[in-house]
């Protein structure tokens, strides 16, 4: 399995774990909770590593600033990375797939949250 695929799976799993931890600890909907801050850092690291892995797998020269932008602002950085490393049609398909991954991650967060609430009570 490709390193970039493993990082995408890790991205989704991190949302499941974050939802579970926040529910068990009772930190839901708190942007200053320790789990939220830690998860934001984990997402940044995963997005940074994914960007580097994607470029390495495609044997492409790293676009300037792509890794940092993917880590700091993934909602902007990832689509921009796609359009800088692929032709327009492939980039558009990749953006649609990334939206799907984001939706799966959000559903995973909710699943983790629900299972954590079930265990916590």
ChimeraX attribute file (.defattr): number of C-alpha atoms within 10 A of each C-alpha:
attribute: neighborCount
match mode: 1-to-1
recipient: residues
	/A:1	5
	/A:2	9
	/A:3	15
	/A:4	20
	/A:5	13
	/A:6	11
	/A:7	20
	/A:8	18
	/A:9	13
	/A:10	15
	/A:11	21
	/A:12	20
	/A:13	17
	/A:14	20
	/A:15	25
	/A:16	23
	/A:17	19
	/A:18	22
	/A:19	28
	/A:20	26
	/A:21	20
	/A:22	22
	/A:23	23
	/A:24	20
	/A:25	13
	/A:26	14
	/A:27	16
	/A:28	16
	/A:29	10
	/A:30	12
	/A:31	10
	/A:32	9
	/A:33	14
	/A:34	12
	/A:35	19
	/A:36	19
	/A:37	12
	/A:38	12
	/A:39	16
	/A:40	15
	/A:41	14
	/A:42	17
	/A:43	20
	/A:44	21
	/A:45	18
	/A:46	20
	/A:47	26
	/A:48	22
	/A:49	17
	/A:50	23
	/A:51	23
	/A:52	17
	/A:53	17
	/A:54	20
	/A:55	17
	/A:56	14
	/A:57	11
	/A:58	10
	/A:59	9
	/A:60	11
	/A:61	9
	/A:62	16
	/A:63	12
	/A:64	10
	/A:65	10
	/A:66	19
	/A:67	23
	/A:68	16
	/A:69	20
	/A:70	26
	/A:71	24
	/A:72	17
	/A:73	12
	/A:74	18
	/A:75	14
	/A:76	12
	/A:77	21
	/A:78	23
	/A:79	18
	/A:80	17
	/A:81	24
	/A:82	21
	/A:83	17
	/A:84	15
	/A:85	18
	/A:86	14
	/A:87	10
	/A:88	12
	/A:89	10
	/A:90	12
	/A:91	18
	/A:92	15
	/A:93	12
	/A:94	17
	/A:95	18
	/A:96	12
	/A:97	12
	/A:98	17
	/A:99	14
	/A:100	12
	/A:101	16
	/A:102	17
	/A:103	13
	/A:104	16
	/A:105	20
	/A:106	16
	/A:107	16
	/A:108	21
	/A:109	22
	/A:110	18
	/A:111	17
	/A:112	24
	/A:113	23
	/A:114	16
	/A:115	17
	/A:116	22
	/A:117	18
	/A:118	12
	/A:119	11
	/A:120	12
	/A:121	7
